[in-house]
Amino acid sequence: MKSFILENKAVAPEYTGLLVLGLAIGVGAMTYFAPKIKAVFQAIGSKL
């Protein structure tokens, strides 16, 4: 178990960077596309 934790700590920085990058892209995409998606759903809702 200890060796597993140590291995994870050794690899962590790379994965943390990727995770942060992925989150930043995800949040950016959400804030960018949210109004457009909302408009699409409102258009569909008004047709129903």
C-alpha positions as YAML, in Angstrom:
chain: A
units: angstrom
residues:
- id: 1
  name: MET
  ca: [0.00, 0.00, 0.00]
- id: 2
  name: LYS
  ca: [2.83, 2.40, 0.89]
- id: 3
  name: SER
  ca: [4.63, 1.80, -2.41]
- id: 4
  name: PHE
  ca: [1.36, 2.43, -4.27]
- id: 5
  name: ILE
  ca: [0.97, 5.83, -2.58]
- id: 6
  name: LEU
  ca: [4.62, 6.72, -3.31]
- id: 7
  name: GLU
  ca: [4.21, 5.78, -6.97]
- id: 8
  name: ASN
  ca: [1.08, 7.91, -7.20]
- id: 9
  name: LYS
  ca: [2.91, 10.88, -5.66]
- id: 10
  name: ALA
  ca: [5.71, 10.50, -8.21]
- id: 11
  name: VAL
  ca: [3.23, 10.56, -11.11]
- id: 12
  name: ALA
  ca: [0.80, 13.07, -9.58]
- id: 13
  name: PRO
  ca: [2.27, 16.37, -10.94]
- id: 14
  name: GLU
  ca: [1.79, 15.35, -14.57]
- id: 15
  name: TYR
  ca: [-1.76, 14.15, -13.97]
- id: 16
  name: THR
  ca: [-2.57, 17.21, -11.85]
- id: 17
  name: GLY
  ca: [-1.50, 19.46, -14.71]
- id: 18
  name: LEU
  ca: [-3.66, 17.53, -17.17]
- id: 19
  name: LEU
  ca: [-6.58, 17.55, -14.75]
- id: 20
  name: VAL
  ca: [-6.33, 21.32, -14.22]
- id: 21
  name: LEU
  ca: [-6.04, 21.86, -17.97]
- id: 22
  name: GLY
  ca: [-9.05, 19.63, -18.60]
- id: 23
  name: LEU
  ca: [-11.10, 21.44, -15.96]
- id: 24
  name: ALA
  ca: [-10.13, 24.84, -17.37]
- id: 25
  name: ILE
  ca: [-11.14, 23.76, -20.89]
- id: 26
  name: GLY
  ca: [-14.37, 22.24, -19.57]
- id: 27
  name: VAL
  ca: [-15.33, 25.35, -17.62]
- id: 28
  name: GLY
  ca: [-14.39, 27.60, -20.54]
- id: 29
  name: ALA
  ca: [-16.44, 25.52, -22.95]
- id: 30
  name: MET
  ca: [-19.41, 25.47, -20.56]
- id: 31
  name: THR
  ca: [-19.41, 29.24, -20.04]
- id: 32
  name: TYR
  ca: [-18.99, 29.75, -23.81]
- id: 33
  name: PHE
  ca: [-21.65, 27.27, -24.95]
- id: 34
  name: ALA
  ca: [-24.16, 27.59, -22.07]
- id: 35
  name: PRO
  ca: [-26.08, 30.57, -23.58]
- id: 36
  name: LYS
  ca: [-26.25, 28.85, -27.00]
- id: 37
  name: ILE
  ca: [-27.39, 25.54, -25.50]
- id: 38
  name: LYS
  ca: [-29.95, 27.41, -23.37]
- id: 39
  name: ALA
  ca: [-31.28, 29.16, -26.49]
- id: 40
  name: VAL
  ca: [-31.56, 25.82, -28.31]
- id: 41
  name: PHE
  ca: [-33.45, 24.23, -25.41]
- id: 42
  name: GLN
  ca: [-35.78, 27.26, -25.18]
- id: 43
  name: ALA
  ca: [-36.47, 27.00, -28.92]
- id: 44
  name: ILE
  ca: [-37.25, 23.28, -28.58]
- id: 45
  name: GLY
  ca: [-39.37, 23.99, -25.49]
- id: 46
  name: SER
  ca: [-41.42, 26.65, -27.29]
- id: 47
  name: LYS
  ca: [-42.11, 24.24, -30.18]
- id: 48
  name: LEU
  ca: [-43.34, 21.57, -27.75]
...
